[in-house]
Amino acid sequence: MPDPSLMASTAMQRFDKHLDDDLTPDERELRLNLLEQFSKFVDRDPDTMVADIFDEATAKYRKRGFYTDQANAFAESLGGSPSQVLFRANVIRTFFIANGRRLTPPRPDWM
């Protein structure tokens, strides 16, 4: 289970609530642990990540490209098959979606 102080953050609580009820406890824990690892990877807590990505004053995305690139780099850094890498990147995307923000969607190689 992720660090309790991390789970106390508003962003992580939203993400935890957003996770499907049909996930097993192990599947749920995997996703929460991936978010904890990603948070360490970018050296930011979850609430800071959500605040960083969107400027409320101008209603514009600021660091969307940064977090998209970091999510992809993080997912690839753990190795595995292309589907495993995509799964991990999608968990990060889901975190931002659960918090009302979006990363840039992945582009297929053929585009």
Residue pairs with C-beta under 8 A, 6 or more apart in sequence:
1 7
1 29
1 32
1 33
2 12
2 32
2 33
2 35
2 36
3 36
6 12
6 36
6 39
6 45
6 46
7 13
7 16
7 32
9 45
9 46
9 47
10 46
10 47
11 46
11 47
11 49
11 50
11 95
11 99
12 32
12 35
12 46
14 98
14 99
15 31
15 32
15 35
15 46
15 94
15 95
15 98
15 99
16 28
16 32
17 98
18 94
18 97
18 98
19 28
19 31
23 31
31 91
31 94
34 88
34 91
34 92
35 46
35 91
35 92
35 95
37 74
38 70
38 71
38 74
38 92
38 95
39 45
39 46
39 49
41 70
41 73
41 74
41 77
42 49
42 67
42 70
42 74
44 52
46 95
49 67
49 96
50 96
50 99
50 100
50 101
52 62
52 63
52 66
52 67
53 61
53 62
53 63
53 64
53 67
53 96
53 101
53 103
54 60
54 61
54 62
54 64
54 101
55 61
55 62
61 101
64 102
64 103
64 104
65 104
67 92
67 96
67 103
68 103
68 104
71 89
71 92
71 93
71 103
72 89
72 106
74 88
74 89
74 92
75 85
75 86
75 87
75 88
75 89
75 92
76 85
78 84
78 85
78 88
79 85
86 106
89 106
92 103
93 102
93 103
93 105
96 102
96 103
